[in-house]
């Protein structure tokens, strides 16, 4: 497992605190929510492209609208867990739940 440099993490948190507020504030919670949506969207988009699938092909495979797939990939929507699981399975991604 990769070790995290605590000083870099502290510096990142200091910057985030200054820009979005301290952990637990509404503005920081909103930032975290948007960051997570973006992160998962990027993972799905990378895998889709790796498989040479268009958004249209993926949308047909999972029964969702192409515009919804686009929003997910941009991190512009808070996708439902059921949609995430369907897309991940269609892309051959394995979900590890602990």
N, C-alpha and C positions, 0 to 999 in steps of 0.2 A: 504494500500500500504506500502511496506517495505521501511524504511528510509535508505539512504546510508550515511555511515560515510565519511564525506568530507576529513578527514585526510588520510584515506585509499585510497580514490580516487586520492588524490594529490600524495601520494607515488607511486601508480601504474602508474600514468602519468609520474612521474619523471623517473621511471625505463624504461618505454616505450620510452620516449624521448631519454634516454641515449643509448638504444639498437637500436631503429629504426628511430630516428630522430624526430624532432618536428612535431606537427600536421601541415598538409599542404605540407609536403615535399613528394617527390616521394616515398622514402623508407617507410615512415609511411603510406602513402596511400596504398601501396602494402601490407604491413602488415595487415592493416585494412580489405582489400579486402579478403585476405587469411583467416583471423580470422572469418569473416562473413560466408564464404563458409564452413569452418569447423563446425561452430556453427549450421548452418541449416542442414548440413549433419548428425551431431550427433542427432538432433531432429528426422529426418526421420528414421535413423537407429534404434533408441530406440523404436519408434512406430512400425516399421516393426517387430522387435524382440518381442515386447509385443503381437503382433497379431500372432506370430508364423509363419510368412511368410519368405520364403527364398528370396534371391535377385532374383532368377530365377522366382519365383511365382509373385513377385511384377512387374518384368519387363514384364511378359506376360500380367498382369492385365492392365498396362498402355501403352503397345506397344512400349517400349524402350528396348535397349539392356541391358543385365545383367551387362556387363562391364561398361556401362554408370552409372548404379545404384551404382556400386562399387566405381567409381570415385567420384560420388556425396557424398557418405557416408564417403569417406576419405577426402573430402574437396579439392580434386585434380582437380576440374573443375569448371568453372564459368557457372552454369546451367542457361538455359533460364527460364524466368518466367513461360512460358507455361508448361514446364516440371515440375517445382516446383508445380504448381497448380494441374496438373494431378496426381502427386505422392501423394500430400497432401490429395486430395479428395479420392484417392484409399485407403489411410490409415485412412480415417475418421477424418482427422484434419480439423478444421474450421479456415479460414483465416479472420482476422479482419482487415479491411482497414479503415484508418481514413483520 
